[in-house]
Amino acid sequence: MISIKSDGLYTISKDGQEIKISGPITVKAIVSSPDKRDDFGFLIEWKNYFGISMREVLSMGEIDDYSARKFKKKLLSSGFQLSTRRNTWDLLLSYLIESPCAEHAYSARQSGWIGRQFVTPDWSIGKAQTPAVYIGDSAAANLIKSGTLSDWQQHVGRYCRGNPMMILAVCCALAAPLIEWTGIESFGIQIVGDSKSGKSTAMRVAASMYSDQSYWETWSSTANGIESIARARNHMLLCLDEFKQCPAQEMDRLIYHLCNGVSKLRSERDGSLGKRHRWRTIFLSTGELTLEELFLTINQKVSAGQAVRFIEIPTFGAFDVFDNIHEFSSAKEFAEHLGAGTNKYYGTLAKAWVETLARLDCPEDKVITEYRSIRQEWPWSNDIGSQANNVLDKLALLAAAGEIGTNHGLLPWHLGDAKDALKRVATIWLDDRNSNENVESKRIATKLLKLINKWRHCIVPKDQNVDGAIGTFEIDQKLIWCIPQKIFRSAVIESSSREFRQAINYMWKKGWLITNEGDRRTFKIGNERFVKFFPAQICQDCGDSVDLSHFYNQPNHLINNKYPIIPTSQSENQEC
């Protein structure tokens, strides 16, 4: 029989002597999944040698696994007092299993929202009839705090004003708990700049909203434990450093894996399929290389899907990451101040932010209304390329998070600061991208411009037969080229046959193509098919200055010349 005292648990020996078997420990609740069909366990609370209270869930499934040896090891590692007498652990384990308990709690295998509760490995916030308890992997660092929210606002937060890239980083941290309510997929922001440009300072400020610098992860470590880390940072900011240290092949996989938000299918020991875990997060990364530059090492291009999930923002401030260094004499001094501030004050804002959200009525409606309103205010219409629009929606969400945080007094900024800063970021992103078009469309346009430049001295007048000619031209208000389908198809296909169909469909949508075959998009003359298009219009619409003047000024210059003389300056285009 076990008796409970303030300093621990006791049992009675055969000779009637009272023997202490452990320090204080008790069952606080029965735990299960929200549907009450899985993840059963006991929420155990104990005190260590120094009287510090700790909690952990003892899974019922673990009890049959070598008598919960894993849980026993956790207890001992935490400083829990446990007698070494024979059968003591079995006796304590039986006591915990058989202790009556009327309280119930939901299990959470990842951080984030469960109803109106926000659960992390270290704390939970929100009111609910049934509390939730984190039982997932403790792969990520603990959430710890130092100082007060007011300290952080005074010594760190206020210095973000006037610095769009700092506001960008802070808004990433704020937006992570909101992403679940918007339907927006997980995504990352990569700040790209030279060494010592302030990138790490921006990440340090964002991380300080959740914890100290141990909150950071590295791309290289994430490659090995991506799923556990992502679950521990579900609905929270994930900070990833050392971008260039991750192999390009791994980065190709990691971006999709993180943003798709679902774990791999795995088999259990008995051959059955294991559970799949899901997460949604925003990750902040810094690097001296762009993804395109990293992929050059493996001769690979950045896919359209990666470009909208991994949003790269080049530093653009007067002092790289910084625009306004406030009262400091140099950017270096400013960065050092922020470094000292984040070393001293951290871990308070994220918790206060979640508390604020948990108190709001229908916070998801407020978030969606705010970010859509900001998106509508921005000067870019919704009918721009779908990929550009996707990224602008994400940046608008970040702006909305900043505006809501400011409105509730958590950020020492003025209303409008976040919205204006993210508008500048969006402008820079679009300028750096050099187009509102989708990535695939940009590639097609670039390819067409190269072909026009390459072919411009190999096109002969209509109805002329010249050896070595690629196609013919005519002028009917506009300059028109007519290229045999086989030649055009061969030129535009680099790796996949569908590239031809993508190219002519895009040309048709842009009004660059003449067709007499409907959905085929080709032009049939007799038994042959051609691609008939407006090269000068393509150059004009794409802002390129390919010289096509000879088609207008000397319309017959190739008629009797089998081997046209090509100027030395154009020798790179000689091979038609």
Secondary structure, DSSP 8 states (H G I E B T S, - for coil): -EEEETTEEEEE-TTS-EEEEESSEEEEEEEE-TTSSS--EEEEEEE-TT--EEEEEEEHHHHTSTTTHHHHHHHHHTT--B--STTHHHHHHHHHHHS----EEEEESSSEEETTEEE-SS-EES--SS-EEE-S---S-----BS-HHHHHHHTGGGGTT-HHHHHHHHHHHHGGGGGGTT---EEEEEE--TTSSHHHHHHHHHHTTSSGGG-EEHHHHHHHHHHHHHHTTTSEEEEE-GGGS-HHHHHHHHHHHHHTB----B-TTS-B----B---EEEEEESS-HHHHHHTTT----HHHHHHEEEEE--BTBBTBS--TT-SSHHHHHHHHHHHHHHSBSSHHHHHHHHHHHSSSHHHHHHHHHHHHHHHSSS-TTS-HHHHHHHHHHHHHHHHHHHHHHTTSSSS-TTHHHHHHHHHHHHHHHHHT-SS-HHHHHHHHHHHHHHHHHTTSEEETT---TT--EEEEESSSEEEEEEHHHHHHHH-SS-THHHHHHHHHHHHTT-EE-SSGGG--EEETTEEEEEE-HHHHHHHTT-----THHHH-TTTTTT-SS----GGGGGG---
